Amino acid sequence: MKLYNYWRSSSSYRVRLALHFKGVPFEYVPVSLLKGEQHEAAHRGRNPAGYVPVLEVEESGRVVELSQSVAIFEYLEERYPERPLLPPSPAARAQVRSIAELINSGIQPFHNLATMSHVKAIGGDEKAWARHFIDQGLKTLDALAERHAGRFLFGDTFTWADCCLVPQLYGARRFGGDVAAFPRLTRIEQASLELPHVQAARPEVQPDAQPA
Ligand SMILES: N[C@@H](CCC(=O)N[C@@H](CS)C(=O)NCC(=O)O)C(=O)O
């Protein structure tokens, strides 16, 4: 199994968290977003969208490329059910999926590189744009944490919600979001960072990480 990814990409970080949580070995293949390697033909061949992460897996002797972190979560959940990242009840599973989607489709796309570059290209203030959506999104996440959190974002076990929250807070800090205003969320982040699989997935310890 190969993970084409970038150390600072929050969607890549999500998938690393799921892989390390489940103890699935994988080869780390860096794709530098800084150098524009996501647009090269080799990477577009893996994912025509030109985004990371891409997980390359083998199924029935065939190599298959999977993109979109939440679709990859689904694949890993079905393929490696022994250490689940979703709760048992159908309603709770839907609630965890909903939190993951809030981050995946409601926050991260607004501070994605391609989005911010385009906002800048058409004369907008891309940093103010990103901060607006990050702060709105964190407010919603905080309200959900008030309802659902235990030790982690949904109850007392680590789930997809945490696989998305921890990278989202990392990304929010990069783009100037007011993370300190959400102590409920940073407490969950701290609890997550105590876990060995979270430490292993952190951007700073990846092979392509650059010094601050
Ligand atoms: N929803 C997708 C998002 C993928 C995505 O936005 N990837 C970003 C990095 S986090 C990317 O590759 N951006 C490259 C670019 O904008 O050029 C997922 O969950 O995998």
The ligand as a Gaussian input file, in Angstrom:
#p B3LYP/6-31G(d) Opt

LIG

0 1
 N      -11.737000      16.406000      -0.082000
 C      -10.423000      15.978000      -0.494000
 C       -9.538000      17.166000      -0.481000
 C       -8.157000      16.939000      -1.044000
 C       -7.423000      18.249000      -0.982000
 O       -8.022000      19.325000      -0.901000
 N       -6.089000      18.143000      -0.994000
 C       -5.286000      19.342000      -0.951000
 C       -4.293000      19.276000       0.210000
 S       -5.147000      19.171000       1.783000
 C       -4.469000      19.438000      -2.226000
 O       -3.975000      18.452000      -2.719000
 N       -4.331000      20.651000      -2.754000
 C       -3.524000      20.891000      -3.914000
 C       -3.866000      22.153000      -4.607000
 O       -4.770000      22.889000      -4.175000
 O       -3.202000      22.434000      -5.610000
 C       -9.911000      14.896000       0.479000
 O      -10.486000      14.766000       1.550000
 O       -9.004000      14.138000       0.127000

